[in-house]
Amino acid sequence: MNVEIIPIKAKGRWHVVFREDEKWQCGIYVPENESLEDIKFLELHNAPELFILIKGKINLVLMDEGGKVHEIPMEEGKLYIVQTWHNAYRPNGKEGIALVIERPDISTEYRNVNLSR
């Protein structure tokens, strides 16, 4: 039997824990932002990303085609497939860990934002 068991450990903002050649990879994501106001940029990738909340609380921040920002509190047991401008934060800096699955050759654009209320 061939199985690899990988403990979930937060090692900074993003840490790839498994990659299958150039097909797909998964990593542990811990948002560095602690509030909506902390977010200074959004990311847009050339392929979808799948987010799964593993532990704690994370709010995804998404921008629609019209430029409106939406906050989505992640829930355990749900998959979030993101294909738009995005970032995330851990409300009040509390623990928040997600698993992200994506293509290894993903490219990223960045957009500066001011999300002060």
N, C-alpha and C positions, 0 to 999 in steps of 0.2 A: 504494500500500500504506500502510495506517495502522497504525503500531506505535509504542508508547512503551516505551523501555528505561529501567528505573529501577535504578541501582546500589543495592546493599544496604549502607546505612551506618547504624550505630547512633547515634542522636541522643537519648540519654536512655532512659528506661524504655519509652516508647510514642510512636511517630511514625507517623501515617497517611501512607501513600505514594500511595494511589489510592482514589478514591471514585467510584462510578457513581450519581449522583443520590442518591436515598434507598433504593437497592436493596441495595447491599453496599459494603463497604470492606475494604481490607487494610492492615496496618501492620507495622512492625518492632517486636518486643518483646524487651527485654533486662531480665530480672528484676533488681530492685535487691537482692534478698536473696541472701546467700551461704551460708546453711545453713537447715535446717529451723527451728532455734531463732530465727532472724532474723524469721520470719514472725509478724506480729502480728495479721493479719486475713485472712479468706477472702472471696472475692467470689462472688456468685450473680447470673446474668443472666437476663433474661426470654426469651432465645433462645440456641441453641447457638453456640459458637465453635469454629473449626477451627484447630488449632495444627500447624505443620510446623517441625521443627528444621532450621535452615539451616546452622548452624555451631556447633561447640563442644559443651558439655554443659549441659543443663537438666533439672531434676527437677520434674515437675508434682506438686503436692500437692493431693489430692482428699479430700473428706469424704463418706462414704456416708450414706444415710438414717438409719442407726443411730448416727451421730456418730463412727465410726471413721475415722481418717486413714490414707491410703494414699499412698506415694511412688512415682511412676512415672518412672523414668529414660527420657527421650525418646531415640528412635533416628532417625537420618537415614533417609529413605525410607518413613516411616510417618506416617499422618495420625491426629491425636488430636482427636476431637470431644467437647468438654466441655460437659456439661449439668448440672453439680452445683457445690457449693461448691468453690472452687479458689484456688490461688495457685501460685507457682513460685519456684525458686531456682537459682543457678549454683553447683554444688558448689565449695567453697573459693574462691569469687570468680573462678573461671576464666572464660574467654570463653564466652558462650552467647547465640545469636541465634535467634529464631524468627519466622516469618511467621504472623500471625493474620488470619483472615478472619471477618468478622462483619457484622451489620446496623448501619448507621450510627445508627439510633434505639434502640440497645440501652440498657436501663436496668440499674442495678447496685444490689444490696443488699450491705452489708458486715456481717461477723460477727467480732467480736474473738475471738482465740484465744491460748492459751498452749501452745506445742508443745515446751516444754523436755522433754528426755529424763530 
